[in-house]
Amino acid sequence: MLARLGIEPARIVPADIDETPLKGELPRAYAERMAREKAEAATDDTAFVLAGDTVVACGRRILPKAEDEATARDCLQLLSGRRHRVLSAIALRAPDGSIRERLSETQVRFKRLSHEEIDAYLASGEWHGKAGGYAIQGRAEGLIAWIQGSHSGVVGMPLFETRALLISAGFDLG
């Protein structure tokens, strides 16, 4: 997605942090904390480090990243015909150690999903490892009746906010 902003990352390194929500932690605070902790976990102190996290929330509930079909099915059944929020937080650690943060909040509503539609989506495998059990950049987009906010934020990196964050830190976008 950074290529859409004309950026070629020097390296992509997954952060090895505990992503368990804290007891009573709300979705917005969780997304912001995860992005910040991922940025802080990076070991390169000479470069800009961009980190992020995307959370699908239904009310105050943080939906899991679906690692099995049963979890994905539970998420899709919960989201069927309902509005939910997608919170995509990004954090940028500059070479001077300062951290800047932004958050994108998008409202999404699935159509009422039939059992056959859920089964077909699960058979695609696109849900695996995805927050809330779906990927808007794939077949699930055809099941979404309404969206208000950042499509790229639902994909996982809100490009408007990312660009603004980079510019505010003095990163040269060319």
HUBEL-V238671 format. One record per pair of residues at least 24 apart in sequence whose ideal C-beta (glycine too) atoms are under 6 Angstrom apart, sorted by the first residue. I is the first residue (numbers start at 0). J is the second residue. Records with the same first field share a line. If there is no record, write none. Layout:
# HUBEL-V238671
I = J, J
This chain:
# HUBEL-V238671
0 = 156
4 = 162
5 = 173
14 = 40
16 = 40
20 = 61
26 = 54, 56, 61, 86
27 = 86
29 = 54, 61
30 = 54, 86, 88
31 = 88
34 = 88, 89, 90
35 = 90
38 = 90, 92, 98
45 = 94
47 = 93, 170
48 = 92
49 = 91
50 = 90
51 = 89, 156
52 = 88
53 = 87, 130, 155
54 = 86
55 = 85, 130, 131
56 = 84
57 = 83
62 = 131
64 = 128, 130
65 = 126, 129, 132
68 = 121
71 = 121, 126, 132
74 = 131, 132
75 = 117, 132
78 = 109
79 = 109, 111, 112
80 = 111
82 = 106, 108
83 = 107
85 = 153
87 = 152, 157
89 = 161
91 = 164, 168
93 = 168
99 = 164, 168
101 = 160, 164
103 = 149, 152, 157, 160
105 = 148, 149, 152, 153
106 = 147, 148
107 = 146
108 = 144, 145
109 = 142, 143
110 = 142, 144
